[in-house]
Amino acid sequence: SDILTQVEKMLQEGATFIDVGAYSSRPKAAHISEKEELQRMLPIIELLVKKFPKITISIDTFRSAVAKKSIEHGAALINDISGG
């Protein structure tokens, strides 16, 4: 419910898209597997698309498989800090 509340507030304040990430890119962040990144990411995408059908979701990932699955589940943009 915290996620839904925050996203609703952001949309009401004029956000044009919501950027979702499941793997921190900060220095010394813990490594997570591709599988874990997907397990974290896909339920959030599905939740947001269900609650806000017109939402535009951006996915913050550097993994092509995560990007592909995210698009298949309703994301529209990929934010790849590695440059693709």
Backbone as CSV, one residue per row, in Angstrom:
resi,resn,N_x,N_y,N_z,CA_x,CA_y,CA_z,C_x,C_y,C_z
1,SER,0.825,-1.203,0.000,0.000,0.000,0.000,0.863,1.260,0.000
2,ASP,2.069,1.184,0.588,2.963,2.353,0.578,3.347,2.736,-0.847
3,ILE,3.606,1.728,-1.668,3.974,1.986,-3.059,2.823,2.660,-3.793
4,LEU,1.623,2.132,-3.622,0.460,2.702,-4.300,0.204,4.131,-3.853
5,THR,0.337,4.390,-2.574,0.127,5.741,-2.045,1.138,6.712,-2.634
6,GLN,2.402,6.304,-2.661,3.448,7.182,-3.194,3.278,7.429,-4.679
7,VAL,2.978,6.398,-5.439,2.800,6.554,-6.882,1.577,7.425,-7.174
8,GLU,0.493,7.206,-6.457,-0.698,8.037,-6.661,-0.377,9.506,-6.401
9,LYS,0.358,9.785,-5.351,0.757,11.163,-5.024,1.618,11.743,-6.145
10,MET,2.566,10.973,-6.634,3.444,11.454,-7.702,2.652,11.755,-8.972
11,LEU,1.724,10.885,-9.312,0.896,11.104,-10.502,0.009,12.333,-10.338
12,GLN,-0.567,12.507,-9.160,-1.418,13.673,-8.905,-0.617,14.968,-8.967
13,GLU,0.670,14.882,-8.632,1.534,16.060,-8.659,2.115,16.323,-10.047
14,GLY,1.742,15.469,-11.025,2.121,15.733,-12.401,3.216,14.862,-12.991
15,ALA,3.622,13.819,-12.303,4.638,12.932,-12.875,4.141,12.371,-14.195
16,THR,5.002,12.372,-15.201,4.613,11.843,-16.505,4.957,10.364,-16.641
17,PHE,5.898,9.890,-15.823,6.208,8.470,-15.768,6.771,8.141,-14.396
18,ILE,6.743,6.866,-14.059,7.266,6.382,-12.784,8.432,5.445,-13.093
19,ASP,9.592,5.727,-12.505,10.792,4.917,-12.709,10.882,3.890,-11.590
20,VAL,10.953,2.622,-11.971,10.982,1.525,-11.008,12.304,0.784,-11.148
21,GLY,12.965,0.557,-10.034,14.220,-0.188,-10.050,14.262,-1.180,-8.908
22,ALA,14.968,-2.286,-9.122,15.055,-3.327,-8.095,16.497,-3.682,-7.753
23,TYR,17.447,-3.005,-8.396,18.862,-3.297,-8.181,19.572,-1.950,-8.034
24,SER,20.094,-1.672,-6.875,20.744,-0.392,-6.625,22.047,-0.267,-7.402
25,SER,22.279,0.900,-7.977,23.525,1.168,-8.697,24.498,1.997,-7.856
26,ARG,24.156,2.231,-6.613,25.053,3.015,-5.757,26.331,2.222,-5.483
27,PRO,27.425,2.907,-5.253,28.683,2.206,-4.955,28.534,1.269,-3.748
28,LYS,29.111,0.103,-3.859,29.131,-0.916,-2.813,27.764,-1.513,-2.493
29,ALA,26.794,-1.318,-3.382,25.473,-1.933,-3.179,25.609,-3.444,-3.307
30,ALA,24.763,-4.142,-2.593,24.778,-5.607,-2.645,24.381,-6.101,-4.028
31,HIS,25.082,-7.125,-4.510,24.752,-7.747,-5.787,23.501,-8.614,-5.614
32,ILE,22.605,-8.548,-6.592,21.471,-9.480,-6.609,21.454,-10.160,-7.972
33,SER,20.915,-11.336,-8.002,20.848,-12.097,-9.249,19.768,-11.512,-10.163
34,GLU,19.858,-11.898,-11.423,18.826,-11.510,-12.381,17.463,-12.044,-11.942
35,LYS,17.443,-13.275,-11.453,16.200,-13.886,-10.976,15.583,-13.063,-9.844
36,GLU,16.412,-12.645,-8.888,15.900,-11.858,-7.769,15.416,-10.493,-8.233
37,GLU,16.138,-9.888,-9.169,15.706,-8.594,-9.700,14.317,-8.722,-10.336
38,LEU,14.111,-9.777,-11.098,12.800,-10.010,-11.706,11.727,-10.277,-10.655
39,GLN,12.065,-11.044,-9.633,11.097,-11.343,-8.562,10.688,-10.081,-7.818
40,ARG,11.584,-9.124,-7.725,11.263,-7.850,-7.077,10.476,-6.931,-8.011
41,MET,10.866,-6.914,-9.280,10.355,-5.937,-10.235,8.980,-6.272,-10.790
42,LEU,8.791,-7.485,-11.263,7.560,-7.812,-11.992,6.282,-7.646,-11.178
43,PRO,6.248,-8.042,-9.905,5.013,-7.814,-9.146,4.675,-6.330,-8.985
44,ILE,5.690,-5.492,-8.897,5.440,-4.046,-8.766,4.875,-3.494,-10.072
45,ILE,5.459,-3.903,-11.185,4.935,-3.460,-12.486,3.472,-3.874,-12.623
46,GLU,3.187,-5.138,-12.346,1.813,-5.637,-12.460,0.862,-4.891,-11.533
47,LEU,1.283,-4.615,-10.320,0.464,-3.872,-9.359,0.156,-2.476,-9.878
48,LEU,1.175,-1.776,-10.376,0.978,-0.408,-10.849,0.096,-0.352,-12.091
49,VAL,0.296,-1.278,-13.011,-0.529,-1.309,-14.227,-1.986,-1.613,-13.878
50,LYS,-2.191,-2.505,-12.912,-3.562,-2.846,-12.497,-4.251,-1.648,-11.836
51,LYS,-3.547,-0.974,-10.957,-4.133,0.145,-10.204,-4.249,1.418,-11.050
52,PHE,-3.262,1.649,-11.916,-3.220,2.862,-12.735,-3.059,2.456,-14.204
53,PRO,-4.130,2.046,-14.873,-4.040,1.485,-16.228,-3.364,2.388,-17.267
54,LYS,-3.374,3.695,-17.067,-2.777,4.614,-18.042,-1.354,5.030,-17.667
55,ILE,-0.787,4.412,-16.648,0.536,4.777,-16.170,1.619,4.455,-17.205
56,THR,2.638,5.296,-17.246,3.830,5.023,-18.039,4.929,4.650,-17.050
57,ILE,5.457,3.440,-17.196,6.471,2.934,-16.275,7.810,2.857,-16.984
58,SER,8.819,3.390,-16.310,10.201,3.289,-16.755,10.899,2.271,-15.854
59,ILE,11.728,1.427,-16.442,12.440,0.410,-15.682,13.915,0.763,-15.623
60,ASP,14.456,0.813,-14.410,15.860,1.108,-14.184,16.607,-0.214,-14.051
61,THR,17.243,-0.634,-15.135,18.003,-1.888,-15.134,19.081,-1.829,-16.204
62,PHE,20.125,-2.620,-16.027,21.150,-2.746,-17.050,21.120,-4.136,-17.683
63,ARG,20.177,-4.960,-17.262,20.080,-6.333,-17.753,19.018,-6.434,-18.850
64,SER,19.427,-6.958,-20.002,18.503,-7.029,-21.134,17.316,-7.950,-20.865
65,ALA,17.530,-9.054,-20.159,16.420,-9.977,-19.875,15.398,-9.326,-18.946
66,VAL,15.870,-8.543,-17.986,14.958,-7.831,-17.078,14.188,-6.770,-17.866
67,ALA,14.866,-6.075,-18.745,14.200,-5.072,-19.584,13.109,-5.723,-20.431
68,LYS,13.436,-6.831,-21.078,12.471,-7.525,-21.946,11.247,-7.994,-21.165
69,LYS,11.470,-8.659,-20.050,10.345,-9.153,-19.239,9.500,-7.996,-18.716
70,SER,10.159,-6.901,-18.333,9.436,-5.737,-17.812,8.526,-5.133,-18.865
71,ILE,9.027,-5.023,-20.093,8.201,-4.513,-21.193,7.016,-5.449,-21.429
72,GLU,7.269,-6.750,-21.376,6.194,-7.726,-21.557,5.123,-7.618,-20.473
73,HIS,5.488,-7.104,-19.302,4.542,-6.979,-18.194,3.939,-5.581,-18.062
74,GLY,4.259,-4.677,-18.984,3.578,-3.382,-18.984,4.453,-2.152,-18.894
75,ALA,5.759,-2.301,-18.732,6.640,-1.132,-18.716,6.735,-0.560,-20.133
76,ALA,7.073,0.731,-20.222,7.136,1.381,-21.523,8.524,1.911,-21.874
77,LEU,9.354,2.156,-20.857,10.664,2.757,-21.072,11.726,1.972,-20.323
78,ILE,12.969,2.034,-20.823,14.089,1.413,-20.119,15.100,2.503,-19.805
79,ASN,15.489,2.588,-18.547,16.490,3.523,-18.051,17.727,2.693,-17.742
80,ASP,18.668,2.636,-18.680,19.843,1.771,-18.561,21.085,2.610,-18.343
81,ILE,21.602,2.650,-17.120,22.768,3.490,-16.824,24.047,2.961,-17.473
82,SER,24.012,1.721,-17.963,25.206,1.163,-18.596,25.291,1.576,-20.070
83,GLY,24.241,2.143,-20.586,24.252,2.578,-21.973,23.827,1.498,-22.955
84,GLY,23.264,0.424,-22.451,22.671,-0.567,-23.323,23.518,-1.745,-23.624
